[in-house]
Amino acid sequence: MKKGTSIVLLFLLLSVVLIACSGNDEGTSGTGNEADDVEIIGGDSDDAVELTFWTFQGLHVNFFEDAVLSWNEEFPDREIKLIAETYPYDNMHNNLLLALQSGVGAPDIADIEISRFSNFLQGDVQLLPLNNVIEPELANFVEARLDIYSKDGNYYGLPTHVGATVMYYNKEIMDEAGVNIDDIVTWDDYVEAGLQVKEATGKPITTIEAQDRWSFWPLITQRQSDFFDSNGNVTADNPENIEVLQFLKDMIHVHDIAIPTPDGRHHEEAYYGFMNDGGAASVWMPMWYMGRFLDFMPDLKGKMEIRPLPAWEDGGFRSAGMGGTGTVVTNQTEHEQLAKDFLMYAKGSEEGNIKLWEIMGFDPPRWDVWESDALQADNKYYQYFGDYLFDMLLDIREEIHPVTITEKTPDIDGYLNTNTYHYVLREGNQTPEEALKEAADHVR
């Protein structure tokens, strides 16, 4: 084993120990060597091939359970028994990296969250290219989402959704203020609407996260900016990013039309209660956030309508692809083609992408299914938001700009969440230029 590899493994082992001692946001503790939950799915016959699947999200197991049962029914001569193991977020990623680096103990198939994915593309990639199953269907995908999980022309992961960031408007509040949401085309229009909403209702037009990424990152991505350039150089403190952070700060501290999100994040009980009570007139989040409305804000059913993000200028991008999980096949599998074929069936086929919508409520990464009868069929999401969702997505399909992910993305993301947003947006006592330079220098 090379000296550098030994150091990496030692560092990762120490990381696992530290995580085990401190716990994490996923609400688990312990050594991290054992799964929180193990499910055995399908494959009752002696001829069934056993595949292991690691994930950090229990909801993904439900999706793969449906896929295994459908696969076994359609391909009885290639029957699968899936051993699905759910781990805490940090522990799963660290354990997977350790297993791949050591050459022992990795699953056949695994989920890798987008911000961690670049860690698995360093040096000799221990994941199998999926080109032979993806390329025949490449034209049907929103290709920017596949590119996130690629390197040197090879596709290593299949996405779970597009993650198109959109605006969720409380039309009841907007109507009370006399604002037509379809007249909001640019961010300048949004500010004007916010002033009108505040004057008429006393309510903020939105909440802005002071401890998470979902308010700032999509808006810089709209401007085709990011925290890193395509070569991995730190660009967090570039002029475009400074202007966007100043725009958010001004909405709170100058125009008085927005407030910091209760408890800092749009995934907190305090925020759900605030929004469910009609606390703000809108919020921008990815399409996958629809499920949060259904689960935690039931009183807003029939009141919320979804539109593209305002653009920075007429003709500018009206969305950004945010969040995601790439599902991979590791090089330790003994059933390479079966694992690839099954993964493509589950997440890359037309039927699989329809299931991503029906089971998970995600905007499928294959745009060719957006107009299918199955995605137009009435369901709980249409009943909550209306039946125009995929017409809107087709309209902005070419405007869903991707993010740039590097091995340093978790580092700068953590610094921004812990420091930058708090002092600039919540406290208002630091300038965006100062704060972003500090964040960039921290990573540099």
N, C-alpha and C positions, 0 to 999 in steps of 0.2 A: 504493500500500500504506500502511495506517495505521502511524503511528509505533509503537504498541503491538505490532502484529503483527510489525514489523521486529525489535523487541527480543526477542520470543518466538523468532523464527526464529534470531537470532544466538545466543541462549542454547542452543537445541537443537543448533545446529551445533557450538558449543563442547563440549556434552555428548557428542556423537558422537565428537569428537576425543579427549576425555579417556577415554572408554570404550575407544576403539581402542588408546590407549597403555597402559591398565592391564589390559586383559583383563577377564573377568568369570566368575561362577560357572558359566556354561554351558560354559566350557572352550574359548573361541575367542578369537582376536585378529585383528589386521588392521584395515582401515578400516571394515568393516561395510557397505560399499557393494555388495559382492557376496555372493550367497547361498552358504552352506556346501554346499548341495545343490540341484540342480534336476532335477525329474522331469517328463517329458511323458507324460500319461496319456490314453489313449483317442483318439478322433477321427481315424481314418485317412483319412476321405473328404475331398474338397475342400470339401464343404459344412459341415464341422464348424466350430462357433463356438469361437474361442479365448477362454478365460477364464483370468486369472492369479489365483493363490492364494498368499498369504503366511502363513507360520506360523513359530513358534519351537520347535515340537515335532515332530520327525520321525515319531513314532508317529501323529500326526494325518494325515500324508500317506497312511499305509496305510489309514486309515479312508476318506479321500476317494477313494483309488484304487478301492476296492470300490464306492463310491457312483457314481463316473463310469461304471464298466463296467456296473453295473445300470441306470443312467439311459439310457445309449446303447442298451442292449438293449430297454428298455421304450419309449423315445421315439426311434426311428431318424430321425424327421423333425426332431428338435431335437438333433442330435448335438453333443457337447461335446468339445473338446480342452482339458484342464486343464494349465496350466503351474504346477506346485507348487514354490515356492521356500522353502527352510528357512534361516532366519537365526538368529544368536545372539539370545537373549531381549531384551537391552537395545537392541541395534542395530535389531532389527526394529521395536520400538515407537517408537523415536526416528525412524527413517527413515519410518515410516508417518505419524507426526504431521507431519513436515516436508513430505511429499508432499501431504498433505491441506491443510495451511496454505498451501502455495505454489500449489496447484491443478494440479500436474503430477506424474506418475510413480507414482500410487497404483495398487494392483491392483484387480481387480474385487471380489474376496472376500478377507477377512483374518481371522485369529484375533487377538483382543485379550484378554490375561489379565485376570482380574477386578480385580486391584488397580490396573491401569492404565486400566481402562475409562472412569472418570469424566473422565480427561484428554481424552477424545475427545468429551465431551458439553458442553464449555465453549463459550460464545458461539454462533456459527452452526454447528450440527452438520453435519459433512461426511460423515455416514453416511446411508444411506437408511432411512426407516421400513419395517419389515417387517409392519406391521399387516394389510395385505391378505392375507398368507399365514398369519399367526399367528392372527388373531382367529377364523376359522372353527373352529380346533382348541383355542382357549384353555382350555375347560373340562377338557380332558384333560391339562393340564400342572400340575405343582407350580408354581403361579403365582408364588410367592416367588422362584423362580429366574429367571423372566422379568423380574420387577420390577427386579432388579439391573442389567439392561441396558436400562433404559427411562428416559425423561424426558418430562415434560409430556404423558403419555398415549400416547407413541409407543414402540414396541418396536424397538430398534436391533440387538439381538444374539440369536442362538439359543444356548442353553447346551449344554454337552457332557455334563453330569451333574447330579444333585442334590447330590452331595457330602455326603450325610447322615453325620454323625459318629456312630460307634458304638464299642462296647467289644469289643476282641478279647481273649478269655480263653484262657489255657492251661489247659484243663480238667484235664490230668494233674496240674499243680501244685495247682490248686484242690481237686481230689478228695483229693490227698495231705494237704492241710490240713483236710479235712472241711468245706469250704465249698461250699454249693449256690449256683451262680451265679444261679439264678432267684430266690433270696431277697434278692439285692442290688437294692433298689428305689430307695434314696436315696443321696446321697453320704455320709451318716452311716453307712449300712450298708456302704458301700465301705471306709470307714476301719476299721470293726470287722472286716471280712473281711481287710483288710491286716494288722491286728495278729495275727489268727489264722494267716495265711500265714507271717508273719515268725517267729512262735513255733514253728510246726510244721516249717518247711522252711529257715528262715534266709534266705529270698529276699525281695526287695522285691516288693510287689504291682504296681508299675509303675515306669516311667521318665518323667521330666518334662523336656521340652525346655528348655535354657538358652540356646539361640541361634536359636529359631524359634518360630512362632506357634501350632503345632497343639495345644499343651497348654492354653494360656491362653485364646485367642480363642473356642473353642467353648463354654467354660464360662461366660464372661460373656454370650455370645449366648443361651445357655439361659435366662439370667435377663432376657432381652429388653433387655440393655444392649449397649454397643458403645464404640468409641473416639470416635465422633461421633454427634450426634443427627440427626434428619431434616432439620434446617436447616443442617447442616454445622458446628455448634458443637462444640468439643472437649469430650469428656466422659470422657476416659481416666482421670481421677483422681476419678471419682464414687465414692460409698460402695460400690456393688455391685462395682465392679471391684477396689477395695481389699480387700474381703472375700474375693473369689475368689483374688487373688494371695496373701493371707495363708493361705488354705486350702492352696494348693499348697506354700507355704513350710513350713507346719506338718507336712505329710506327710513332708517331707525332714528338717527340723531339729528337730521336736518329737516326732512319732510314730515316726520312724525306719522308715517303711514304704515309702518311695520313694527313688529316687536320681536325680540329674541324668543325663540321657541320655548314654551314652558318645559323646564327640565332639560333644555339644551338640544333635544333630538326629536325627530318626528316619529320615533319608535318608543315613546314613553307613555305611560298611563296618564300622566298629567296633560300631555298634549292631546291624546285621544279624547279625554273628557272635555277639554277646552274647545276643541274643534267640533265635537259632537253637539255641544251647546250653542253652536253658531258663533264661536269666538272670533273667527277671521273669515274674510270673504274669499280667500283662495289659498292654494299652496302648490308649489311645483315639486313633483316627484316622478320617478319612473313609472311606467305602466304597471309594473308588478305591484305597485303600492295599492292598486285597486282592492286587493284582498284585505288590506288593513282597514279600509273603509267598511267593507262588509263585516269584518270580524269585530271591530272595535268602535265603529261610529254608525250604528244602525239607524239612528234618528235622522241621518242625512240622506237616506234613500229617497230618490226622486228629486232631490234638491241640487245634487252635484252634476255638473256637466264638464266634459273634458275637451280641451282645445290644444292646438300646438302652442309651444312656448312663444312669447313675443320675440321678434328678431331684433338684433342690435341696429340693423338698418333695413330699409325696404329691400327685399330680395335676399336677405341673409338667412343663415341656417335657423330652423325653428325647432330643433331638438338636439339631443345628444344621447348616445348610448351609455347607460350607467349600470354599474353592478354586473354580476354574472358569475357563472360557474362553468368551467370547462371540464367535461368528463373525458377521461383518458383511458388508454390501454397501456399497461406497463410492460417493460421488456422481460419481466419475470413470468409472464403467463405461459402456460404450456399449451394454450389453445388459441393461438394468435388470430387466425381467421374467424373462428367462431366468436371470439370476443369482439372483434371489429364489426362483424356482420350484425351481431346482436345490438351493439351500441348504436350503429347506424339505423337499425330498425327502430330502436327506442326513441332516439333523439334527432335523427336525420331524415327519416322518411316522411312522406306526406301524412301518413296515419299517425306517426309519432308526434309530429308538430301539431296536429289537431288535438291530440291528447294533452299536449303541453298547455293548451288553452282550456280544454274541458276539465282537466283535473287540477291544474295549478293556477289557472287564470293568468298565464303569462302570454305576452305577445310573441308568437312563434318566430324563430329566426329564418324560417322559410317564408318568404313573402308570397310565394305562389299559392299558399293556402288561405291567404287573407280574404279572398273573394269566394271561397268554397261555401257550399250550402251548410256544411257542418259548423263553420265559424259564424254563419249568419243565423243559425238556429237560436231560438230564445233560450236564455239561461239566466242565472242569478246576477251576472255582471250587467247584462243588458237591462234587466229589470231595475237595477240600482242606478245605472248611469245613462241609459238610452241605447239605441241600436245602431249608432253611427260610427262606432269606434274604429273599425278596420277601414272604412272609407277615409277617415282622417289619417290613419297610418299610411295608406297608399299614397295620399297626397304629399306626405313629408318623407317618403321612403328614401329619397336621395339626399335628405338633409339631416340624417342621423349620423352625426360625426362621432368617430370612435375616440377612445382615450388612449394615451400612451402609458403602458405599464412596464416598469423596470424592477429590478431586485430592490431598488431603494424606495419604491412606491409606499410600502407599509411604513417606512421610517418618516417620510415627509407627511404622510396622511396622519400619522399619530401626533406629530408635532403641531400640525395645523389644528387638529381637533382639541388638543390639550391646551395650547397656548394662543395661537394666532386669532382664531375666531372669538375666543373669550375676551381678549384685551381690545380687539378692534370693534367687534360687534356688540357684545354685551356691555363691557365697561366703557367703550368709546374713548379710552385714554391713550391709544397708540395709533399712529398713522398706518395706513395700509403699506406704504413704502417701507417704513421701518420694520413692520412686523414680517412682511414677506421676505425682506432681506435677511432677517434673523433666521427664518425658516430655511431659506436657501443655503445660508452659510452653515447651518446646523448639518445639513446633508452633505454639503461640499467638504 
